[in-house]
């Protein structure tokens, strides 16, 4: 006597096993392809990853340079405004002394 329920359970188990085996075959194919690429391409297949510590340090240096430049621009702007005020003051004094 064959039980219909057990037959269905067995078929489901076999289908799952077949799916698992297909997935394993795909993984093995990918591994073989990877190994072949390593043999053929060697180090070119694995491009060196960027050194994030070096990139971070470069970013920090650029940021400090930018801040220093902005501070220098502010300093020059302040000195220019002071020079313009002094110039205006002397021009007013000159106007009072020597009318045009």
Number of C-alpha atoms within 10 A of each C-alpha: 3 6 7 9 9 10 11 11 11 12 12 12 12 12 12 12 12 12 12 12 12 12 12 12 12 12 12 12 12 12 12 12 12 13 13 12 15 14 11 11 11 11 11 10 12 10 7 8 6 8 8 9 9 10 11 11 11 12 12 12 12 12 12 12 12 12 12 12 12 12 12 12 12 12 12 12 12 12 12 12 12 12 12 12 12 12 12 12 12 12 12 12 11 12 11 10 9 8 6 6
